[in-house]
Amino acid sequence: QVQLVESGGGSVQAGGSLRLSCAASGRTFSVYAMGWFRQAPGKSREVVAAISRTGGTIYYADSVKDRFTISRDNAKSTVYLQMNNLQPEDTAGYYCAYHKSGNFSMLLAYDYWGQGTQVTVSS
């Protein structure tokens, strides 16, 4: 059974940090690039960051560059998102997904999603 389980969300004040984890199972994790996404109430889901199978290629949305860091541990079948200097506009549900094909920045490039973890940033 394919499964992605996100964890690490919570409530923080502006300027704070959180580290999200996404534990994968049911597929050979190391052969998939992975992505992190977020969706705020009333807004479309957007790609936040993505990482290639070995970590050699990384993509960040402009809105999170220099604040967020994506990484992966293939031995643990886990992808991480370190989020620093969080701002209220980062408040959203955060999701991870397997990349199937195509540009990292495109939602359609991903085919299986976790249930998400909520991040709330207060000012």
C-alpha positions in Angstrom: 0.0 0.0 0.0 1.4 3.3 -1.1 1.5 5.8 1.8 3.0 9.2 2.6 2.7 10.4 6.2 3.6 14.0 6.9 4.4 15.2 10.4 6.0 18.1 12.2 3.5 20.8 11.7 2.3 23.1 14.5 1.8 26.7 15.6 4.7 29.1 15.8 5.2 32.9 16.0 6.7 34.8 13.1 10.4 34.3 12.8 10.2 30.8 14.2 11.1 27.5 12.6 9.6 24.1 12.0 10.9 20.9 10.4 8.4 18.8 8.5 8.9 15.1 7.7 7.3 12.9 5.2 7.7 9.2 5.7 7.1 7.1 2.6 6.2 3.4 2.2 4.8 1.1 -0.5 7.1 2.3 -3.2 10.9 2.2 -3.8 11.5 5.6 -2.4 15.0 6.1 -3.8 13.8 6.0 -7.4 11.4 8.9 -7.0 11.9 12.6 -6.9 9.8 14.1 -4.2 8.0 17.4 -3.6 6.5 19.5 -0.8 3.4 21.6 -1.4 1.1 23.9 0.5 -2.5 25.0 0.4 -3.9 27.9 2.3 -7.7 28.3 2.8 -9.3 29.6 -0.3 -6.1 29.3 -2.3 -4.8 26.9 -4.9 -2.2 24.3 -3.9 1.3 25.4 -4.8 4.7 23.7 -5.1 7.0 24.8 -2.4 10.1 22.7 -3.0 11.2 19.5 -4.8 14.2 17.3 -4.7 15.6 14.8 -7.2 16.2 11.1 -6.4 19.8 11.7 -5.1 19.3 15.2 -4.0 21.5 16.6 -6.7 18.7 18.8 -8.2 16.5 21.0 -6.0 13.7 23.4 -6.8 12.3 26.1 -4.5 9.4 28.5 -5.1 10.5 32.1 -5.1 8.4 32.7 -2.0 10.4 30.3 0.2 13.9 30.6 -1.3 16.6 31.3 1.3 14.1 30.3 4.1 13.2 26.7 3.4 15.5 23.7 2.8 14.4 20.4 1.4 16.4 17.3 2.0 15.9 13.5 1.9 17.3 10.4 3.6 16.8 7.4 1.2 17.8 5.0 3.9 14.8 6.1 6.0 12.5 6.7 3.0 11.9 10.2 4.3 11.9 13.7 2.8 12.2 16.8 5.0 11.4 20.4 4.8 13.2 22.7 7.2 11.3 26.0 7.4 13.1 29.0 9.0 12.0 32.6 9.5 8.3 31.6 9.1 5.8 34.3 8.3 2.0 34.5 8.6 1.7 34.0 4.8 3.3 30.6 5.2 0.2 29.4 7.1 -1.2 26.5 5.2 -1.6 22.7 5.1 1.7 21.2 3.9 1.7 18.0 1.8 4.4 15.8 0.2 4.0 13.9 -3.0 5.9 11.5 -5.3 7.1 13.1 -8.5 6.1 11.1 -11.7 7.4 13.2 -14.6 7.8 16.7 -15.8 8.9 20.0 -14.4 9.3 20.1 -10.6 7.3 23.3 -10.5 4.1 21.8 -12.0 1.5 20.2 -9.8 0.6 17.7 -12.6 4.1 16.3 -12.3 3.2 14.6 -9.0 0.9 11.6 -8.6 0.4 10.6 -5.0 -0.2 12.8 -2.0 -0.1 12.5 1.7 -2.8 13.8 4.0 -0.9 16.8 5.1 0.2 18.6 8.2 -1.0 22.0 9.3 1.4 24.9 9.8 0.1 28.1 11.5 2.2 31.2 11.9 1.1 34.1 14.1 2.3 37.6 13.9 
